[in-house]
Amino acid sequence: MPHATAAWLVDNTSLSFTQIAEFCGLHILEVQAIADDTAATKLTGRDPIRAGELTHEEIEKGQADGDYRLHIIKANDAPVRTKGPRYTPVSKRQDKPDGIAWIIKNHPDVTDGQISKLIGTTRTTIASIRDRSHWNMANIQPKDPVTLGLTSQRELDAAVAKAAKASGNAVADTAPSAEDREALISQLRAERERQAAQAEAALAAEADDGSDEIVPGIKDPFKH
């Protein structure tokens, strides 16, 4: 999720666009588009610190030195979980419906059984969220279960890939093509030119709009 990670770094750090682009594997103009909110979809930020990819110290080094290149932390292999229900801390159990709703919305191919293993919930709860009959449906907001701490990114990615393979759908390649990048460049250039033209027109209108009058109908005798 490089775009979501870039969105979080833009909103929460003072790292340069170049540093963020290099760390996330994106083009600098893609980061610029995320910062300017000109991307096609408003992204939900993904915290790379909670995901185990960066540390506060590493970010501080980058903020202090604009030439510093961030280094990703290789997370330890997740322990293999034995069979049985997943234990979820009491403080996080209220977040389960939000995590379930996020998976249903963003990865509809993932089965109820897979969601049950990822989140540690029952199929009855999942079904009630799918058909919107859950007792607290009005307050459920889809949120990334990895960000909520309900599952790991590796387990979620594995479930999504397995579901896509089972349904016969290839996992989409999120890397932007050369054509997409050119279109983004053109869009940004047109937006800047439009804003510059509007600013010049506003200044011209202000200069011609009764600038010789102190009040309407009365000219400034000292103007000339």
Salt bridges, closest charged atoms under 4 A:
GLU22 OE1 - ARG69 NE 3.26
GLU30 OE1 - HIS3 NE2 3.23
GLU30 OE2 - ARG181 NE 3.98
ASP37 OD1 - LYS42 NZ 3.09
GLU53 OE2 - ARG46 NH2 3.12
GLU58 OE2 - HIS71 ND1 3.25
ASP77 OD1 - ARG154 NH1 3.38
ASP112 OD1 - ARG130 NE 2.66
GLU155 OE1 - ARG86 NH2 3.24
GLU191 OE2 - ARG194 NH2 2.60
ASP212 OD2 - HIS224 NE2 3.82
